[in-house]
């Protein structure tokens, strides 16, 4: 399952994502991973959630992010949650150009029973149809 947290920049999407991650981690039976492109919220994420700053791994672009998430899912079959803060920012593209990554994330989620939550910096009206289906 894919979940979307959306809203214009500065509306608290990252805080909502952290709250969701921390709440789910309390009862999670599997592993949780929080992927972002900075360390600002590193100490806000619960200690039992793997925090990954993609800049530490030189991840830039949609293809690199896709491969990275696939690697995270493949490295351990116990993943239950993956949180991605700012998928468009990390990929360096606009949200409407990311149909491929959403297709891939949907496939990973379905095949591995992983809940993937993603933040998108835009209003609901600006969300493309391939993202709206996850609302």
N, C-alpha and C positions, 0 to 999 in steps of 0.2 A: 504494500500500500504506500502511496505517496501522499504526503500532506503538504499544503502550501501555506506559508505565512506571508502575507503581502501588505504593502502600504508604502506611501512615499518615504523618501529618505528622512530619517530623524523621528519616525513615529514609534520606535521601540520594538522593531521586529527582532533584533538580536536578543533583547531582554526576554521577549516571549519565547524565543527558541531555547534560551538557557533555562527558563522556568520549565518548559515542557521536557527538556532533556533531564534536568535534575529530578523532576517528579517521576518520570518513567524509570529512572535508574534505581529508585527506591524499591521497586517491585520487579524489576527486570530479571528474567532468568538467564538471559544471554548477555552478550557484550554490547556496549554502546560506544559510538565514535562521534566526535564533534569536529567537523572540518571547517576551517575558516582561513582567512589570509592575513591575520594579524594576531597579536598576543594580548590585545586589550582586555578580553574577557577570560583569559586563561584561569584566573583564580576564582572566577564566579562559577565555573563548571565543576560539578562534583568530582571528587578524586577518583571515583571508580569508572568515570567516563574517559576514554582515551581522547585527549585533546591533540589535534594535529593542525599546525600552521603550515599551509602548503608552500609558503616561501622557504621553509626549512628544507623542502624537497625539490625546489626549483620547478614547481608546477605552474605552468602558464599556458593558457589556451584551453579550448574545449576538449580537444583530443587528449591532452595530457591529463586533464581532470577526469575524463571518462576512464582512461586507463588506470589512474590512481584509485578511483572508487572501485573499479573491478578488482584491483589488487587487494584493497582493504577487505572486500567481501570474500575473496578467494583464500586469503591467508588463514581464515578460521571459520569453520562452519557454525560457530556459536553466536554470530552477530545477530542481534535482535533489532537494534536501532542505529541509523546513520543520520546525522544532522549536518546539513550543509548551509552555512551562513554566507549568502551573497554569491549564488551560482553565476550570475551574469558578471559580477565584478571579478571573480576568480578566472572565468573564461575569457574575459576581455571582449565580450560581445554584448549586444542588446538582447533583452529577454526574447524578443520575437525571432531572433536568429538561433535559438537554442532547441529547436525541435528534436535534433539528433540526441542530445544529452538526456532530454526528458524521456525519449523512447528507450534509451539504454538503461536509465535508472528504473523505469517501470519494469523492464525485463528482469533486471537484477533483483528488484523487490519481489516480483512474483515468483521467480524461480528459487529464491533463497529464503522466502518468508521473512524479509527484512522490512521494517517500517522506515521509510526515508522521508525526512521532513526538510523542506527547503524554504529559504527566505527569498523573496522577489521584491525589489524596490520599484514598485509601481502601484497605481490604483487598480481596482478590480476591472474598470473599463479598459485599461491598457493591457491587461493580461491577454495573451494570445489564446485561441481556442484549445490548443494542445496542452495548455496549463490549466485552463478553466475546468477541464473535466476532472481535475483532482480536488476541486473546492468542495 
